[in-house]
Amino acid sequence: MAEQPCVYLIDGSSYIFRAFFALPPLSNASGLPTHAIYGFTTMTLKFLKTYRPEYLAVVLDAGRETFRNQIYHEYKSNRPEAPPDLIPQFPYIRKVLEAMDVAVLELQGYEADDLIATSAKYFSARGTPVVIVSGDKDLMQLVADGVKLLDSGKDKWIGLDRVKEKFGVEPEKVVEVMGLMGDSTDNIPGVKGIGEKSAIALIQRYHSLENLFDHLDELETTGLKGVERIRKALVAGKEAAFLSRELATVRTDVPIRVDLEGLRYHGPRREKLHGIFTELEFTNLLKGLDSEGAGKI
């Protein structure tokens, strides 16, 4: 029996920012910055050639403000606004994806992670394997028997064993650990005074925040050093712990409609892609398109 095709869900926002910061500034004759577009395009083409997906979607952030900002105003407030040179490149990235005939998923008020989580749950529940193309540790909470992560930049696969190696717990418990340790990347506070090692040890023993806070009087039995300091930190940071877990938990109930056939990849639309590459002055990509054909670049 032939192996069942999987659905690839690409964290497009991660691709875009990686491309923007990896390349020196580029622009076409009209002055349009193009380095993020070029980097994103080459990364996507490389992915298509390497993994030859039958079904895929690129998932994007539709905006900066999401429901998490309503829950916690400081969420991701440590991140700067999108660089001015990047903003005019976003529409062209969408044009490139349209010309490649790659499905795009995005929805105002939700992060790309939430759309990925919702789609992964939908497809895996119906027996379709899912590969999430991202190196983002936040998405490790989604790893399951039918769901893997792929860091395509490093050709690194992340399954159940790697998640446990990273967080010390099963994927479904990752958000419990993050509730305690927080995440400085997204400005998720966690419990002040509780670091990664302590957070992992506590969740390995108590499995959930609820159970941990119900048994604070038993912390001496954990064997952890500085138990009294840890107890005081937990008492003071209880509200922050539950808030942080909520912020770290990806949503699997985003109101989007996904359909397997709608994500089928048929190959690029050569004429459209040729026009965009010409406008953007992507000479090398044009050469590849002209010499090999759209289905082979």
Phi and psi in degrees as a GROMACS rama.xvg file:
@    title "Ramachandran Plot"
@    xaxis  label "Phi"
@    yaxis  label "Psi"
@TYPE xy
-67.8951  146.158  ALA-2
-66.1567  136.746  GLU-3
-69.1569  131.29  GLN-4
-61.8063  146.799  PRO-5
-104.552  166.965  CYS-6
-101.552  127.086  VAL-7
-97.7163  126.48  TYR-8
-114.488  108.158  LEU-9
-92.6456  127.271  ILE-10
-73.6603  87.1519  ASP-11
-64.7634  -35.9549  GLY-12
-62.0543  -39.6841  SER-13
-63.5244  -43.4563  SER-14
-57.5263  -45.3432  TYR-15
-62.6933  -48.3366  ILE-16
-69.872  -35.3871  PHE-17
-60.6613  -43.9096  ARG-18
-65.0897  -42.7506  ALA-19
-60.8461  -44.7108  PHE-20
-87.135  -12.9503  PHE-21
-83.7032  -25.5136  ALA-22
-109.784  150.704  LEU-23
-69.8747  158.873  PRO-24
-56.791  133.661  PRO-25
-130.807  153.206  LEU-26
-154.585  158.916  SER-27
-92.0989  -176.668  ASN-28
-62.1044  -26.7402  ALA-29
-82.8071  -3.43953  SER-30
93.4214  3.24513  GLY-31
-71.9895  124.416  LEU-32
-61.9629  138.99  PRO-33
-133.681  -0.563188  THR-34
-67.2744  -35.9088  HIS-35
-67.1577  -40.5437  ALA-36
-62.2286  -45.5341  ILE-37
-64.4091  -47.7287  TYR-38
-62.6278  -45.4654  GLY-39
-60.2691  -44.018  PHE-40
-63.5025  -46.1918  THR-41
-66.1017  -38.0973  THR-42
-64.1438  -42.2081  MET-43
-67.8025  -42.5713  THR-44
-62.5495  -40.5708  LEU-45
-62.7398  -41.63  LYS-46
-61.022  -45.9724  PHE-47
-61.2791  -40.2041  LEU-48
-70.5666  -38.4785  LYS-49
-75.2687  -44.7767  THR-50
-104.293  -13.5496  TYR-51
42.6816  62.0391  ARG-52
-69.334  145.511  PRO-53
-91.1996  -32.8536  GLU-54
-133.006  133.607  TYR-55
-161.795  160.856  LEU-56
-145.612  145.481  ALA-57
-97.7408  127.276  VAL-58
-107.446  127.735  VAL-59
-121.534  155.24  LEU-60
-79.1174  127.956  ASP-61
-82.9388  -16.4086  ALA-62
-175.916  171.835  GLY-63
-79.6114  -35.7498  ARG-64
-85.7805  129.904  GLU-65
-135.506  179.693  THR-66
-61.0053  -24.3628  PHE-67
-66.731  -32.7363  ARG-68
-67.6822  -26.9926  ASN-69
-74.1597  -34.4371  GLN-70
-73.0423  -40.7642  ILE-71
-144.974  106.103  TYR-72
-59.6674  -29.331  HIS-73
-83.391  -0.571485  GLU-74
-58.1688  124.037  TYR-75
57.8034  17.7452  LYS-76
-69.653  -15.5996  SER-77
-78.1773  -9.20528  ASN-78
-89.7435  135.461  ARG-79
-71.2598  162.32  PRO-80
-62.9235  159.429  GLU-81
-57.5937  134.834  ALA-82
-56.1515  141.953  PRO-83
-54.7545  -34.787  PRO-84
-71.6869  -18.3298  ASP-85
-84.8032  -35.9182  LEU-86
-54.147  -47.4322  ILE-87
-71.0247  -7.25453  PRO-88
-87.1632  -20.7362  GLN-89
-56.225  -48.5535  PHE-90
-60.2874  -34.4942  PRO-91
-72.6981  -31.9224  TYR-92
-63.3997  -40.4081  ILE-93
-65.3457  -37.9746  ARG-94
-63.529  -40.9584  LYS-95
-61.6332  -44.7238  VAL-96
-63.9073  -38.6591  LEU-97
-63.5204  -42.7923  GLU-98
-67.3671  -29.8012  ALA-99
-77.8544  -10.5792  MET-100
63.7574  40.3583  ASP-101
-102.525  129.099  VAL-102
-65.2575  143.043  ALA-103
-120.466  133.323  VAL-104
-116.203  127.447  LEU-105
-160.151  152.562  GLU-106
-156.725  127.933  LEU-107
-57.7202  138.549  GLN-108
91.9425  -6.19024  GLY-109
-131.621  149.665  TYR-110
-84.8637  160.202  GLU-111
-55.1807  -36.7751  ALA-112
-57.696  -37.9364  ASP-113
-70.1303  -38.787  ASP-114
-67.8792  -38.3343  LEU-115
-62.3072  -45.3885  ILE-116
-63.0198  -44.4875  ALA-117
-63.0112  -44.8487  THR-118
-66.6358  -41.2936  SER-119
-61.8847  -43.0666  ALA-120
-63.3411  -43.128  LYS-121
-61.4581  -50.2643  TYR-122
-73.2826  -42.9554  PHE-123
-65.5115  -32.9952  SER-124
-65.9114  -21.3459  ALA-125
-101.634  14.165  ARG-126
84.8786  7.84684  GLY-127
-95.6969  120.361  THR-128
-61.2988  146.627  PRO-129
-124.458  135.537  VAL-130
-119.314  118.461  VAL-131
-93.7983  117.653  ILE-132
-91.6741  95.5023  VAL-133
-170.088  149.105  SER-134
-102.366  9.76021  GLY-135
-72.5393  120.468  ASP-136
-64.2634  -25.3646  LYS-137
-59.9727  -28.8086  ASP-138
-83.942  -2.81347  LEU-139
-64.5618  -22.1443  MET-140
-65.0254  -15.0853  GLN-141
-91.6317  -11.3944  LEU-142
-61.816  133.386  VAL-143
-153.986  -175.837  ALA-144
-56.3818  -36.907  ASP-145
-104.112  9.48753  GLY-146
-135  122.963  VAL-147
-123.607  160.195  LYS-148
-105.254  145.899  LEU-149
-130.825  117.204  LEU-150
-89.4597  93.5988  ASP-151
-67.2895  -26.0539  SER-152
-64.152  -31.0164  GLY-153
-110.236  0.779448  LYS-154
50.7714  45.8384  ASP-155
-112.662  122.186  LYS-156
-93.7638  137.833  TRP-157
-121.659  111.138  ILE-158
-115.185  -162.48  GLY-159
-58.6549  -41.5636  LEU-160
-64.4177  -41.1908  ASP-161
-68.3637  -34.9907  ARG-162
-64.0262  -44.7682  VAL-163
-66.5156  -33.2739  LYS-164
-65.3611  -37.0177  GLU-165
-77.672  -48.1894  LYS-166
-107.151  -10.0564  PHE-167
77.8309  2.33824  GLY-168
-140.195  171.09  VAL-169
-69.4957  158.281  GLU-170
-52.5212  -40.3877  PRO-171
-68.037  -13.3366  GLU-172
-99.3601  -2.10756  LYS-173
-57.5021  -42.0797  VAL-174
-68.1353  -24.4105  VAL-175
-67.3849  -43.3261  GLU-176
-63.1245  -44.4618  VAL-177
-66.0379  -28.9692  MET-178
-60.7379  -33.4363  GLY-179
-87.1754  -44.9275  LEU-180
-88.4559  -17.7694  MET-181
71.1958  -170.758  GLY-182
-153.12  106.173  ASP-183
-65.7108  -26.4926  SER-184
-61.0824  -41.2102  THR-185
-102.624  6.66329  ASP-186
60.6276  38.5507  ASN-187
-88.0986  120.837  ILE-188
-68.0335  -41.0905  PRO-189
65.3171  -165.085  GLY-190
-98.9649  120.637  VAL-191
-60.1895  125.961  LYS-192
97.9636  -6.52496  GLY-193
-108.664  114.546  ILE-194
-93.2866  -175.688  GLY-195
-61.2743  -46.3877  GLU-196
-62.6419  -44.8869  LYS-197
-65.4142  -41.0687  SER-198
-60.8957  -45.2303  ALA-199
-63.8615  -46.3741  ILE-200
-61.1333  -40.7885  ALA-201
-67.6302  -41.4545  LEU-202
-75.1143  -31.4886  ILE-203
-59.3262  -34.9655  GLN-204
-86.3433  -42.0871  ARG-205
-106.108  -12.9398  TYR-206
72.6361  -27.9787  HIS-207
-150.307  159.228  SER-208
-62.9681  -41.2527  LEU-209
-57.1923  -48.1565  GLU-210
-68.1289  -36.7605  ASN-211
-61.2293  -50.0953  LEU-212
-71.4165  -18.8806  PHE-213
-77.9224  -13.6204  ASP-214
-127.633  33.0861  HIS-215
-63.4974  -24.6348  LEU-216
-77.1285  -3.84321  ASP-217
-109.298  10.6596  GLU-218
-61.6576  -24.1231  LEU-219
-59.6839  -27.2046  GLU-220
-77.7294  -6.35144  THR-221
-78.7905  -21.5476  THR-222
81.0118  3.08455  GLY-223
-72.6072  147.054  LEU-224
-80.6529  147.249  LYS-225
67.8688  42.831  GLY-226
-59.2179  -41.9923  VAL-227
-65.3232  -39.4116  GLU-228
-63.909  -41.6844  ARG-229
-64.1393  -42.547  ILE-230
-61.476  -45.5472  ARG-231
-62.608  -39.7391  LYS-232
-63.7077  -40.7254  ALA-233
-68.0421  -42.3052  LEU-234
-61.3693  -45.1293  VAL-235
-70.5933  -28.8725  ALA-236
-107.497  17.9424  GLY-237
-58.0623  -48.5264  LYS-238
-61.6049  -41.3077  GLU-239
-65.047  -34.1958  ALA-240
-63.8765  -47.9053  ALA-241
-69.4673  -36.649  PHE-242
-62.5904  -44.9156  LEU-243
-64.426  -39.2075  SER-244
-62.6878  -40.7489  ARG-245
-64.2328  -41.8193  GLU-246
-66.0271  -36.1805  LEU-247
-79.456  -19.7996  ALA-248
-77.7246  122.894  THR-249
-77.7566  143.743  VAL-250
-82.4269  138.44  ARG-251
-114.406  14.9313  THR-252
-126.106  30.1731  ASP-253
-65.2562  135.364  VAL-254
-76.8553  67.8965  PRO-255
-121.384  154.324  ILE-256
-107.437  121.885  ARG-257
-120.174  144.17  VAL-258
-139.718  132.592  ASP-259
-57.3099  -46.6403  LEU-260
-66.0598  -29.8041  GLU-261
-68.9307  -15.4989  GLY-262
-102.943  7.0286  LEU-263
-65.2834  134.399  ARG-264
-98.3012  119.877  TYR-265
-101.017  -8.59309  HIS-266
105.017  158.722  GLY-267
-63.7797  155.215  PRO-268
-92.2413  104.364  ARG-269
-60.1582  -45.2323  ARG-270
-64.6637  -43.0299  GLU-271
-63.4558  -44.0738  LYS-272
-64.9853  -38.8184  LEU-273
-61.6278  -42.7614  HIS-274
-63.5869  -42.2726  GLY-275
-68.1632  -44.2148  ILE-276
-62.6887  -35.0308  PHE-277
-66.8262  -46.2439  THR-278
-61.409  -39.4559  GLU-279
-85.7142  -7.42394  LEU-280
63.6549  43.212  GLU-281
-88.5217  77.3733  PHE-282
-58.3097  -46.2502  THR-283
-65.0641  -39.7336  ASN-284
-68.1085  -35.1835  LEU-285
-63.162  -41.6963  LEU-286
-61.1371  -43.3185  LYS-287
-64.4909  -38.6471  GLY-288
-66.2222  -44.2843  LEU-289
-71.3939  -35.2031  ASP-290
-85.8012  -30.9272  SER-291
-110.648  -19.7728  GLU-292
92.0202  151.815  GLY-293
-61.8753  -32.4815  ALA-294
-76.8192  -5.86131  GLY-295
-118.27  -7.57158  LYS-296
